[in-house]
Amino acid sequence: MSTIYIGRHTCKDHLFDVLECEISSTYWDAIGVLLEEVFLLNYPELYDGIARDEFSLFEYYTFTELSSNDFNLVIKLIRAYMPMLKEVVWGEKVWITDVQLVKSRAQQVWFELLEPLVTKDDRYDDTLSIPRQ
């Protein structure tokens, strides 16, 4: 299993919940391709902040080190990219045999697992609108 760390949600009296989810390698690959597509070329500093190489034995992405502004920018960029998940938008990836399936998995991971967590994070800007699937 691989892990995606979102951040934290402060409860009462300085207690907080860690916002994270574990995903299978199939979904890990799909979200990895999505993050590369959205951030690697145009926002490499954001990509580096999320896809850290420090613990290469463990597969994880982390949003925890992002500032509030960067955290909300990441959410805006991913949400803006979701409707554009068309095969022509994704660069050619010879190792992907079924592009539509990978896109579907990336959307599923974002909408079902990550979106509910990012909206609970203390850094989340409540003025951002939650997109419809």
Secondary structure per residue as TSV (DSSP state, phi and psi in degrees):
chain	resnum	aa	ss	phi	psi
A	1	M	-	360.0	147.1
A	2	S	E	-113.3	158.3
A	3	T	E	-124.9	142.1
A	4	I	E	-119.0	119.4
A	5	Y	E	-98.3	123.2
A	6	I	E	-92.8	-54.4
A	7	G	E	166.7	-134.5
A	8	R	E	-147.4	158.4
A	9	H	E	-125.1	117.6
A	10	T	E	-76.9	129.2
A	11	C	-	-98.7	-156.4
A	12	K	G	-79.3	153.7
A	13	D	G	53.7	43.8
A	14	H	G	66.0	14.8
A	15	L	-	-87.6	148.4
A	16	F	E	-145.2	154.7
A	17	D	E	-96.9	136.0
A	18	V	E	-82.2	128.5
A	19	L	E	-96.4	110.4
A	20	E	E	-152.3	162.6
A	21	C	E	-146.6	149.0
A	22	E	E	-103.9	138.5
A	23	I	E	-133.4	157.5
A	24	S	-	-73.6	166.3
A	25	S	H	-63.6	-30.0
A	26	T	H	-64.2	-46.6
A	27	Y	H	-74.1	-30.8
A	28	W	H	-59.1	-46.4
A	29	D	H	-61.5	-42.0
A	30	A	H	-65.4	-45.3
A	31	I	H	-69.8	-31.1
A	32	G	H	-63.1	-43.2
A	33	V	H	-64.4	-41.2
A	34	L	H	-60.4	-48.5
A	35	L	H	-61.8	-39.7
A	36	E	I	-62.9	-44.7
A	37	E	I	-63.0	-41.8
A	38	V	I	-77.6	-39.2
A	39	F	I	-114.8	-31.6
A	40	L	I	-57.4	-46.2
A	41	L	T	-82.5	-44.0
A	42	N	T	-93.9	-22.9
A	43	Y	-	-136.5	60.1
A	44	P	H	-61.9	-30.0
A	45	E	H	-68.5	-34.6
A	46	L	H	-69.6	-42.1
A	47	Y	H	-60.0	-45.2
A	48	D	H	-63.5	-32.9
A	49	G	H	-70.4	-27.2
A	50	I	H	-92.5	-46.6
A	51	A	S	-99.0	79.3
A	52	R	-	-85.3	145.1
A	53	D	-	-101.1	5.8
A	54	E	T	-61.6	-37.1
A	55	F	T	-117.9	74.5
A	56	S	T	-65.9	-15.3
A	57	L	T	-72.7	-23.0
A	58	F	S	-111.8	134.7
A	59	E	-	-90.0	116.7
A	60	Y	E	-156.4	152.4
A	61	Y	E	-117.0	148.1
A	62	T	E	-137.0	134.7
A	63	F	-	-103.9	0.7
A	64	T	T	-68.7	-28.2
A	65	E	T	-87.6	-3.7
A	66	L	S	-75.8	141.6
A	67	S	-	-66.8	167.9
A	68	S	H	-58.2	-44.0
A	69	N	H	-62.8	-46.0
A	70	D	H	-66.8	-39.0
A	71	F	H	-58.1	-47.9
A	72	N	H	-71.2	-31.8
A	73	L	H	-64.6	-42.7
A	74	V	H	-57.8	-46.1
A	75	I	H	-61.6	-46.1
A	76	K	H	-59.7	-44.5
A	77	L	H	-67.0	-41.5
A	78	I	H	-66.3	-44.7
A	79	R	H	-61.8	-39.1
A	80	A	H	-67.9	-30.1
A	81	Y	H	-79.9	-28.4
A	82	M	G	-52.7	-47.6
A	83	P	G	-67.2	-17.8
A	84	M	G	-91.7	9.9
A	85	L	-	-70.3	77.8
A	86	K	-	-118.2	151.0
A	87	E	T	-56.2	-35.7
A	88	V	T	-70.5	-23.8
A	89	V	T	-73.6	-39.0
A	90	W	S	-75.4	132.0
A	91	G	-	-63.3	161.2
A	92	E	-	-63.8	129.5
A	93	K	-	-129.4	97.5
A	94	V	T	-64.4	-23.3
A	95	W	T	-80.7	-10.9
A	96	I	-	-93.2	117.9
A	97	T	S	-87.5	-24.9
A	98	D	-	-134.3	88.9
A	99	V	H	-59.8	-41.2
A	100	Q	H	-61.1	-38.9
A	101	L	H	-66.4	-42.0
A	102	V	H	-64.1	-42.6
A	103	K	H	-62.7	-42.2
A	104	S	H	-62.6	-41.4
A	105	R	H	-66.2	-40.3
A	106	A	H	-61.9	-43.9
A	107	Q	H	-62.8	-42.5
A	108	Q	H	-62.5	-45.6
A	109	V	I	-60.8	-45.0
A	110	W	I	-65.5	-54.8
A	111	F	I	-71.0	-37.4
A	112	E	I	-90.3	-31.8
A	113	L	I	-109.7	-46.9
A	114	L	I	-87.8	-42.2
A	115	E	H	-54.9	-46.7
A	116	P	H	-61.5	-29.7
A	117	L	H	-78.2	-41.7
A	118	V	H	-64.6	-31.4
A	119	T	T	-73.1	-16.1
A	120	K	T	-91.3	-16.4
A	121	D	S	-62.1	143.1
A	122	D	T	-60.8	-25.8
A	123	R	T	-83.9	-10.6
A	124	Y	-	-62.6	132.2
A	125	D	-	-85.6	110.1
A	126	D	T	-63.9	-13.5
A	127	T	T	-81.0	-9.7
A	128	L	S	-71.0	135.4
A	129	S	-	-85.7	143.1
A	130	I	-	-84.8	123.5
A	131	P	-	-72.7	154.6
A	132	R	-	-86.1	146.3
A	133	Q	-	-78.3	360.0
